[in-house]
Every structure is written in C-alpha cells, then in structure tokens.
Amino acid sequence: MPRDYKQEYKTYHSKPAAKKKRAAANRARKKLGLKKGDPRDAGHIKRNGGEGKGNIRPQSVKSNRSHGGRIGSKAGKAAGGRKSRR
C-alpha cells in the first residue's frame, strides 16, 4: 500500500503542534547557517539548554537521530550499549 501524503498532512503536519515543531527546527537551522540540501541537522548540545545558538550545533543526521533522546558523550555506553540499571 503506497503512502498517503495527503492524509498524513491532514492528520499530523497541519496541526498547530507540528507546525510549531517544524518552525523551531527551521529557526535552529537558520541560526547555524545550514542551507536547504545540507545533509546535517541542528542538534542540541545540552538536553535542557534551550533553543539558543549556544546550545545547537551542526550534527550529522545519523548521529543526531540515533541517540534516542540521550545527549552527551557517555550516553548509552554502559553494559552492551544501553544505560545500566542500578
């Protein structure tokens, strides 16, 4: 079954929350000077550091979307690649 983009737009992309999220991502890209077609994302340095220029950096799409929300050099490095439970 092919993907129905019209239905997807109606159910998700046209909603106010989705528009705000997309606008925030576009603002972050603009602050970093990333142009359309640039293969990098605007990634956060600190999780709760805000949207300012001091907390975003250009990052490859693969590394930015692979950490599952965990940010930092040691995130997910313990015990088989997952955070260990104590």
Secondary structure, DSSP 8 states (H G I E B T S, - for coil): ----HHHHIIIIITSHHHHHHHHHHHHHHHHHT--TT-SEEEEESSTTS-SSGGGEEEEEHHHHHHSTT--STTTT-STTTS----
